[in-house]
Amino acid sequence: MDVDPKLLEILVCPVTKKTLVYDRERQELVSKQAGLAFPIRNGLPIMLPDEARQLSAAEMA
């Protein structure tokens, strides 16, 4: 399930307030600046830092 492109245009990282990158394969919104990947469940982004996955060093490069 894809996320609405208009929603992706307005969403920002709740930690850094910077734009996010949509990872379609992993169904995540990625903030390299914060080092976090926010999950997308049932088409809805979960924008809670406590629910985010920490990025590995390789993913942040």
WOQUI-V901876 format. One line per field, one symbol per residue. ss: DSSP state (h for helix, s for strand, l for the rest). psi: psi as a letter, one per 20 degrees, with the letter a starting at -180 (. if undefined). burial: 1 if it has 24 or more other C-alpha atoms within 12 Angstrom, else 0. A space follows every 10 residues. Layout:
ss=???
psi=???
burial=???
//
This chain:
ss=llllhhhhhh lsllllllsl sssllllsss sllllsssss sllsslllhh hlssllhhhh l
psi=pqqphhghhi qrpigikrqq ppnggilqpp nhhikqopqo pkjppokphh iqppqrhhhi .
burial=0010000100 1111000001 1100001111 1101111111 0000111000 0110000000 0
//
